[in-house]
Amino acid sequence: MELKFKVSGRIARPVEEVFEAVADPAKLSAYFTTGGAVGRMETGKTVQWDFADFPGAFPVEIVEVEPNRRIVLQWEANEGPPEDGDPVVRAAYMTTVVFTFEPLDDGRTLVTIEEGGWNETPTGLKAAFGNCQGWSQMLAALKVWVEHGINLREGFYV
């Protein structure tokens, strides 16, 4: 069984606006990547994300982009230090994140984020739970920023 999760949320804006809030680095930096994002999400590109609460820019490999429909990316799993029951030496590996953007009949957009590919270990499980929390927070921050222009994460982590 693969270690993965899925979170979803409805945002009261058209799909094109919601998609751009994720794909455009300036917009993403306004509510999510608290240390900034560099590079537009386009198929085959590598962009950089930086978070004030988790210092250091992360390379994010953009695997596929279907405008206004889907973004697939990969980035390195961050499991932190080994815990009891985990091997001391772990090879670096990537997880896959899939964003889907679905226009709804009422003008809102359903955004779904799935991430999978962690090692099935205690630290892999802990990392997956941490990222699940992070993506849920991202959806909440996206909603508040796109609908109301408020940066929900500002000052939250520092």
Secondary structure, DSSP 8 states (H G I E B T S, - for coil): --EEEEEEEEESS-HHHHHHHHHSHHHHHHHT-TTEEES---TT-EEEEEETTEEEEEEEEEEEEETTTEEEEEEE----S--TTS-S-----EEEEEEEEEE-TTS-EEEEEEEEEE-SSHHHHHHHHHHHHHHHHHHHHHHHHHHH---TTTTT--
